[in-house]
């Protein structure tokens, strides 16, 4: 998996894109563009991408979420397609030559002029299949499970242009419909890594983005909400946290007490995933820990699900094996909380188990 340096990536890219040579307009080029569910997307061959340094990895699995980014570049008033293509080339040059990645890090980019370009090679073909995704390099800890969408500009104190935001809605709708994602599975980069991305103003628009996508795809746009746990806490939520950390390799005992050993395990995990390292289990820590589990899964994460189900009145044997009985109890719990009754413990179901 290609490494991501969240803060550094966002600052140096601005300098890379200031190079006049990188932003020269692209002339006519052979290739294809896709009009995906009303969203025109220019493929890598259209905007003049370099070949990747090594073959990209196409995973035989659907993504679990969408992650929204901003490029942290100037909020240009150049809105033409030539600018979008120059941006795509400059981003690829920076990420391959400075960061050392094999190709562009994200799957798609939306320019200030609302033009959409393919990022990493094969992303469009994978989307078109509806059953595969390309391993990317846009968010530490999420590159094999999340589609990354870059939005040209810096949105700390300014919002995206209405045309750009509308195109973001269109693209998210297309991705959700193609992969069977739900609106609440749309996140911002800062939900996982220690970064300002996608900027305060764009991040504040994410609830509206989820609602706008839900209006066209159906489903609940309410994002997961997580408890905040720290040293001194002692309850079943701490036990779930400890089980999830053990699932990720921590050598601690799930005893429900947040002591020094758990604090150390949280900090080590936060360091590993590029989150803020403070020993407090909050938004970034839970979002990274709570991977979906369903029938056929096993281990401490499943044991945590079973324990919480039993504690909430859905009696389940805590054997660490997600069999038909656990799946049925999960469906009953989901129905009781107004969640999709699919028997899969995704982020929203995890959050309700912890509420």
C-alpha positions, 0 to 999 in steps of 0.5 A: 500500500502506498504511504500517505503523509496527510499534512505534507501532501496537502502543502507541497502539492500547492508548490507543485501545481504552481509550476508553469510547465505542469499547467500547460494546456493539453491539446487534442488527445486520443482516448475515451471519456465515460458518461457515467449516469450523466457524469462525463469523466475523462479517462487517463488516456484523454488527459495525457497521463503517464503510465504508472511505474508498476501495474496498479492493483485491481481488487476483486471487491467493492469499496465500502465508502467514499472519501472526499478531499480537496487538493489544497491548491489555489481557488483558480478562476480558470474553469476550462477543460484544459485547466482540469487536464493540466491539474490532473497531469500536475497532480500525477507528476507530483505524486509520482516524482515527489511522493514516490507513488506508482501513480496518481493517488485518488480515483477521481478529481473534480476541477473548479470548472466541474470537469471530472477526470480519472485519477489512478489508472483503471479506476473508471473500468473498475467503477464500470464493472460495479464489482472491483476497485483499484487500490489507491493512495489517498487516505492511510488505512483506507486505500483498499476500501474507499473511493477517493474524490479530489476537489480542486481548490482550498476550502478552509474559508471558502466553499466550492463553486456551486457547479463543482459541488453539484458535480460532486453530488452527481459523481457520488450518486453514480458511485453509490448506485454502481457499488451499492453504497449508502449515503452515510458511507460518504466521509471526509479525509479528516475522518480518518487521518490527521489533516485539514482536508477537505477544508472546514467549509467543504467538510461542513457541507458533508451532511448536505452532500449525504442528504443530496445523494440520499434524495436521489438514491434513497437511504438514511444520510445520517453519519455514524456517531461515536463515543469518546473514550479515554483513560479512566473510563470503564464500561462495555464500550471500552471492552469493544474498543479493546476487542477491536484493537486486539483484532488489529494486533494489540497485546491487551486484555479486553477487560472493559477498563481503559488503563495505561495498556489500552492507552498505549495500544490506542496511541500505537494504532493512531500512529499506524493509521496517521491519525492524531496521536492523543490516546483518546478514542474518538472519530478517527480511531473508531472510523479506522477500527470499525471495519464491516463484519458479516457471516463467515468472519471471526475473531475478537471483533465478532466477539465484541459484536456478539457481546454487545448484541447480548447486552442489548437484549439480542442473546448471542453466544460470544464465540467469535464466529459470525454464523447464521445465528449471529447474522439473524440477531444482527438483523433483529437489532438492525430492524429495531434501530431502523437500520438496513436489515442486511445482517452486516455490521457496517460503521452505522451498525457499529455506532448504534451498538455503541450508543 
